[in-house]
Amino acid sequence: MKRFWTFVFLLAAPASAQSAGQIDSVLRRQYVAVGAPVVALTHVRVIDGTGAPAVEDQTVVIENSRIRAVGPAAQVAIPAGAQVIDARGKTVIPGLFGMHDHTFYPAQGAGGQRNHHWFSAPRLYLAMGVTSIRTAGSYAPYADLNLRDDVARGRVPGPRMNVSGGYIDANRGRVNGVEDARRLVAYWAEEGATAFKVYTNITRAELAAAIDEAHKRGLRITGHLCSIGYREAAAMGIDNIEHSYQVNTEWYPDRKPDECPQGTSRLDLADLDIQGEQVQATIRDLVKYKVAVTVTYAVHECGLPDRGPPQARFLDVLNPLTREAFVSRSARPDADAERRMKLFRKGQEFDRAFVKAGGHLMAGLDPTGSGCSLFGFGDQRNLQRLVEAGFSAPEAIKIASLNGAQYLGQADSLGSITVGKLADLVLIDGNPAQNMADVEKVTIVFKNGIGWESARLLASVKGQVGVN
């Protein structure tokens, strides 16, 4: 069975580097803070995305969109004519890879219309340090493909977009048989999608057909599963599992083939023993078949008692009706809060065990649920929850950057602060190695060596989320 790293060379490469001149002139004036062809970040703390510890007092040189040099400030020569940014007290990390980052959001709270936000979503992702996303399913793939192209051409500020085709299952994708599954994969692959996502009601035969069709084209397929268990999907050749621990139905008793279990609750999984054979067998198979796992802590923490009140910066970007709906829903008491917390902790324990066993873990925010997981904001929350789960800060940053690049076949040019790679960097006013909450203090986000000012991007979407 071919796995993802055996055919990554067939995947689409990241969009070609942009120079400042290729960015729309109005956008450049509005949002670009650093546009010089040569830039030196001096005396900066570097967390390079490889999992290595933070290194103090470094200089990073950017030249013509790429990283030219990284090393001790006392040793790295600054090229003549470079724009020098004294970054004492600041930290630079790689641009984040959001691996479950839709462009839609539930404007009126859970159960409401999930509107695509082609204005606010790309700006917020970039403002928060997310320079690459995978959409992991779409209600409007054509619009996402067009947005991807507009970003690549410098017409819209935003992250590189790895666009998924339409959902593959009976409810969201009108898949009612093997030929439908093949047809949908083939159609969206021809239209330019580079990834696919199966959804909860797919059958084993349909999944096998979708996997085969995607792999024939050198493309990968992920799944939010329910009707199929993780071990079944792994043996069939799926490349990625979404939502990690919380949606694996193979652990439910009396489960029927090709059906989502009825009358069950994911809260039942709060009582499983992560070290027990039932869960460990799943971990072994995921590792054996080299299936990546994407955590979505930002959406799973919605409603947890330890989350705290919404941040002012979060509420500021919501339009008044969306803000009112979100605040009202957040204020409702949850009788299951303690059980949800226990389930959340079990998921974190599962993720640690998966990585310890050799598993490939990635992160995405999934801007759905009650609305607490929002473009970019949730990616930053994921980093904090990864550290809470027991990963070191450098490990958490690797999970949220290089691991995504590796899965997408883009690690030769993205995902870490390495000489020769494209300069996708996030400058942070603080030290996330000591306090991961500092990751929220993004000042400048470099994409292809061009520095976008986070505060300006954030201001541009004030009151917009829920509208566009």
Steps between C-alpha positions, in 0.01 A plus 500: 500500500647833397521753777521875478877538493537250215331727248532850630685608187173482311330760717465863404789713625426810705417812306804670350664773701360849470709811499357815655443625146266208430268594784218735416623854562204590720552194718870580524428849628232378742660193655866446408740620769819346359546483124874538448672233290755439776402498868694412814329411828772555758537382860186288468408177678450218248273198541566339164212252470713185501433430868841633603517728806473876466828674418569850633659805335480390137493685170274386218569640155227499236595563139272486196226308684728234648694445819860582418664459841419400859754513779647681800459877473871548560591280202241557227598776260222742411494569126552858389175682445294259709205625701603424857238421764630489857299214648637491854247339731310356206469147364477375144327171415408342165171591338231268635328230294129480584408150393125519567437864419176568313397834357150466647370586846161457676385860490207450740658239724483122492239366264483829311595568140868431443586791275827514310703808590723579204586849629560448872629140504820548298584827675453350845700189421792708380472749788528216752811349342337229288677509165366170360167322542327186384126557476409141604165507323296775339141589423624722217818355346491727195502810718787359707694422182445854374605642836813284493591644160428858607727460802775348285475791254526762772143624469394388850707485820487150637668162549594249235193285448504125447140458388288192560229390260138460604417278796480131414198336663127461448383811686751769404631362172211298357713187487275197472733231375849416387474674164380821664804498728737454209321760291515765773872450560577503129289808436652718771852378423453619142371833631815554707429360845805341661333324794178318586297436811253221562224566749305311761257288297732355238503123454810283492459430130465871424802585714710235324401642161573859605839403640590312184395787273690758706815291525501431127531876458772537762258676737410434862177443680395570857187424696265608774380146559200346671362215290853359470746445784857626504662158470280409203580826323871468574517153349314629192762769442355827630775758545370711789243488780326818614412592861730241654352306794151643525321355198624140477186285507682166487518516878121496540336164580237357262625709210370393157707507180459810282273673751557782746407365843163626619414590858863550599696800617866583455498572875499121544862505379595698811513172691735307270848408620751652256757243610254215456521255212194635320649847453859384466402269212361803317821696559712209376301474178509874433878494539538176305310635200659845538170682542539859615266639767374859517406644839232768516525611861368848425154371407494223760566746781185697421294503817768359727500668842872581488484694174418831666305793357533598132788733426417858403700466177287197411170677564618809313517321165145360527214696353237601762247225426764228497654638818164503676425142396844380606497673839147379571587142417826513697312610811274194510583249774625159390398212723763279333792742541699274732456200270601710201812605682582139582452406133722790392777384735468144369547635149819679604626180663422310179697753294804471725487121476460517121808721458701293747421193289634675190182660366485811282289765677375824341264778610202692365230717652175392324301828521165335571328389819365782716718760330780518758755371247568780256739544208855529633393553860439127529839414352661701778282325758609162363862583582407585857298180541783291351733633770232431758482144363864448594688593185787745533462836329740402217314169455166681487628744238636211292161328513336821379756582230753250363273198551236657277758587237632145503155351457427730207832423333620859542772461764775564247391865483280567804433406863824589677751783532767345281740662258370475145133467591237760422488767769168423668566630849301634795651774717360491854539762771577257780640157580268208420776262609422609856136601461314371197227761552753746354426347159200735500738800485573478129642822354619419146426195287743435217372303203745454214718754678236774500407628845130553562404703807272291717325795668400657168359173367308450823358853489380447143253230605361667811128425517514296177485136610148378453454731201791424267 
